[in-house]
Amino acid sequence: MDNYNNVDDLVAIHDLLIKNLQLFSSSFKIQKEKYKHAVLSDELASDFSDVDLERMKILFENGWITEEQLKLGERIDSFLDEMNKDKSLWTDEAVKKSLEWEQCREMGLELLASLGY
């Protein structure tokens, strides 16, 4: 990882993380509106696992989030990996109604709350 000495970069990374976490934790309706031209489940999962987790690692390395917050992010990522084993969870209907996606939203809300949002 790069060391981010510029506070403006860290602020931008933090703000993008919060914005994405808010979407990740939102209702199906809000998520679908944002990703109306994409496969919703894939976008939500890849945005979290490929983008937000990296942002969290940068913020952790720079002392902007705690180890507990990073571990919660890693727990969400592991949960998404487990969900990957069940192809039925990767439909819009599943994102809308499944307990697994609801659990993702709840973990996202928990992470947001720990970050003060």
N, C-alpha and C positions, 0 to 999 in steps of 0.2 A: 504494500500500500504506500501511496505517496504520503508524505507528511504535509499537511495543509497548514501553512503558516499564516495565510491570509484569512483573517476573521470573516471577511465578506464571503469567501468561498464556503466556510463552515456554516455561516448563516443561510446561504442559499441551499446547501445540502440539507440542513435541518428543516428549512421551510418546505422543500420538495418532499422530504420524508413525511412530514406532518400532513401535507396535502394528499399524498398517496395513501397514507394510513387512514385518513378520514374517508376516502373513497372505498378502500378495502373493507372498512367497517360499516359502510352505508347500507341502506336497504337495497334490495334487488332492483327496484324501480330506478333509483339514482344511478346504480352501477350500469344498468342496461342503457340508460340515456347517454352516459359517458362513452360507453363502448358499443354503440349501436351498430357499427359497421365491422365489428370484430367478433371473434369467439370469446364470449365474456369470461368463461372459466379460465381459459388459457391466458388471457390478458391479466386477470387478477392474480393468478398464480405466478406468472413470469415477472410481472411488475414487482411483486413482493420478493420472490426468491432471487431474481437476477439483479434487481435494482435497489430495492429498499434495504435488503440485508447488507449489501455493499455499503450503502450510505451509513447504516448503523455501525458497521465496523470502523469506518472513517471517523465517525463522531465519537465512538468509544475510545479509539486510539488517541484522540485529541482531548479527551476528558469531558466531552459534552454530554455523554450518557453513561449510565452506570453499567456494571457487569450484569446486574439483574435484568436491566432493560434489554441488553444485548442477548442474554439467555432466553428471554421471552420471545424475541424476534427469531432466534434459532429454533425455539419450540414450534412456532408457527410454521417455519420453513419445513421442519421435520414432519409436522402434521400434514402439510400439503404434499410432501413426498409419499406419505402413507396413503393419502387419498388417491394418488396417481395410480395405485394398484387396482382401483375400482373404476373402470371406464364409465360406469353409469353416473358417476359424480361430475362428469365433465360436460354436462348439457345445461342449457339455460334453465330448464325445469328444475334440475338439481340445485343450481345456484339459488334459485328462487325458494325451494321448499325443503331441501335436505338438512338434516340435523348437523351434518359435517360442515356445510357452508355457514350455517348459523353459528357453529362453534368457532369458525374462523373469524366471523364478525365480532364475536364476544372477546376472543383473544386480542383482536385488533383494538377493540375499545379499551381493554385492560391496559394494553401497551400505551395507547393515547393518554389514558388517565394517569399512568405512571410518568408520562412526559409533561403532564400539566395541561392537557387538552380535553 
